[in-house]
Amino acid sequence: MRRNQAAQILLVEDDPFDVRIFRRTLDRCGVTVPVTVAGDGAAALDILRGDAADPPFRRPHLVLLDLNLPGLDGHGFLRALRADPDLHDTVVLVMTTSDAPSDRRRVYDRNVAGYLIKTPRQEDVNDAIDFIGRFVDLVRLPTR
């Protein structure tokens, strides 16, 4: 599959094990997209605003967001992101263990692009990564 050369992912995930699985599965599935990791919502906002990287981080094609984070959790991150005039249109996919209807409703009210449930099954992880790879390849976002 042809890769979108401008694509970049910001993974907002506090569990180092999940980060390792994500990166390993990206490699295994042939998804060659640069990934930057933030351990909580506040760190992710700092990265997106250019406050935490030198040189400043280029806006990602996609933010992959866990909801259950220390400090500023995924819901707080989405609230702050959508309130920021420079970041409000950032594309976010939620990847979380929560299957609670209330969580899904809350994040879709904040205009996320999708809601993926993390499971321990490797086949499900592969399917999610394949979906993310296709999303990054096929979806064209407005230039900023």
C-alpha distance (Angstrom), angle and dihedral (degrees) to the residues before:
residue distance angle dihedral
M1 . . .
R2 3.81 . .
R3 3.78 111.5 .
N4 3.78 124.6 -136.0
Q5 3.80 100.3 -114.8
A6 3.81 92.9 -153.8
A7 3.79 94.0 52.2
Q8 3.77 121.3 118.8
I9 3.81 130.6 167.5
L10 3.79 129.9 -147.0
L11 3.81 108.6 -156.6
V12 3.81 112.3 -160.0
E13 3.81 102.2 -162.4
D14 3.80 131.9 134.2
D15 3.82 99.3 -165.6
P16 3.84 111.1 89.5
F17 3.81 90.1 -159.1
D18 3.82 91.5 56.5
V19 3.82 89.9 47.1
R20 3.83 90.7 52.9
I21 3.82 91.9 47.6
F22 3.82 90.6 48.3
R23 3.82 93.7 50.4
R24 3.82 93.6 43.5
T25 3.80 92.1 49.2
L26 3.81 91.5 47.7
D27 3.81 88.5 55.4
R28 3.81 93.1 44.3
C29 3.82 91.3 50.4
G30 3.81 92.2 47.1
V31 3.80 95.2 -115.2
T32 3.80 103.5 149.3
V33 3.78 103.1 -173.8
P34 3.81 124.3 135.7
V35 3.81 110.7 -108.2
T36 3.80 125.9 -159.9
V37 3.81 117.4 -168.2
A38 3.81 128.7 -145.5
G39 3.81 119.4 -174.0
D40 3.80 96.7 -149.2
G41 3.78 142.7 6.5
A42 3.81 95.7 -92.3
A43 3.81 92.0 52.9
A44 3.81 89.8 47.9
L45 3.81 91.7 52.7
D46 3.81 90.2 48.6
I47 3.81 89.8 52.2
L48 3.81 93.4 47.1
R49 3.81 92.0 48.0
G50 3.80 91.0 50.1
D51 3.80 93.7 -115.0
A52 3.81 97.2 118.1
A53 3.78 106.9 43.1
D54 3.77 135.9 66.0
P55 2.95 108.8 -131.2
P56 3.80 93.6 29.4
F57 3.79 116.3 -100.9
R58 3.79 115.4 -100.8
R59 3.82 112.5 -124.8
P60 3.79 108.5 -89.1
H61 3.77 124.8 -121.3
L62 3.77 87.4 -133.6
V63 3.81 140.6 11.0
L64 3.81 114.8 -148.9
L65 3.79 106.7 -157.7
D66 3.79 132.3 -164.4
L67 3.81 111.7 -157.2
N68 3.81 98.0 -151.3
L69 3.80 102.9 70.9
P70 3.80 133.8 143.8
G71 3.79 116.5 -108.2
L72 3.79 108.9 -1.5
D73 3.81 102.2 24.4
G74 3.79 127.2 -154.1
H75 3.80 94.3 -87.7
G76 3.81 91.9 51.3
F77 3.80 90.3 46.5
L78 3.81 91.6 53.2
R79 3.80 91.8 47.4
A80 3.84 91.4 52.1
L81 3.81 93.3 41.7
R82 3.80 94.3 52.5
A83 3.83 91.0 46.2
D84 3.82 92.5 53.8
P85 3.82 110.3 91.9
D86 3.82 91.6 -150.9
L87 3.81 95.8 48.0
H88 3.81 105.8 28.5
D89 3.81 93.8 105.1
T90 3.82 95.6 52.2
V91 3.81 111.6 132.8
V92 3.82 111.8 -119.5
L93 3.79 130.5 -172.6
V94 3.80 115.8 -171.2
M95 3.83 116.8 -137.7
T96 3.79 110.0 -177.6
T97 3.79 144.4 138.6
S98 3.81 90.9 -122.8
D99 3.78 115.5 105.3
A100 3.81 92.2 174.3
P101 3.82 112.9 137.8
S102 3.82 89.0 -141.2
D103 3.83 91.0 58.3
R104 3.79 92.0 48.6
R105 3.80 91.6 48.5
R106 3.83 93.0 48.2
V107 3.81 95.0 50.8
Y108 3.78 95.4 43.2
D109 3.81 86.7 52.5
R110 3.82 84.2 60.3
N111 3.82 91.6 53.9
V112 3.79 102.9 -108.4
A113 3.80 117.3 173.7
G114 3.80 94.0 -131.0
Y115 3.79 148.3 -21.2
L116 3.81 119.8 -126.3
I117 3.81 123.2 -173.6
K118 3.82 115.5 -137.9
T119 3.78 112.1 -134.4
P120 3.81 130.7 176.7
R121 3.83 91.6 -120.7
Q122 3.81 110.9 108.1
E123 3.81 90.3 -148.1
D124 3.82 90.0 59.7
V125 3.81 91.0 47.5
N126 3.82 90.2 51.0
D127 3.82 90.7 49.4
A128 3.82 91.4 50.5
I129 3.82 92.7 48.7
D130 3.80 91.0 46.7
F131 3.81 88.8 52.1
I132 3.82 91.1 49.1
G133 3.81 90.8 48.8
R134 3.80 91.6 50.9
F135 3.81 91.0 45.6
V136 3.80 91.5 53.0
D137 3.81 90.9 46.1
L138 3.77 99.3 45.7
V139 3.80 107.8 31.1
R140 3.78 115.8 83.2
L141 3.77 116.7 -159.9
P142 3.80 127.6 -161.0
T143 3.78 115.0 -89.7
R144 3.77 116.0 -106.8
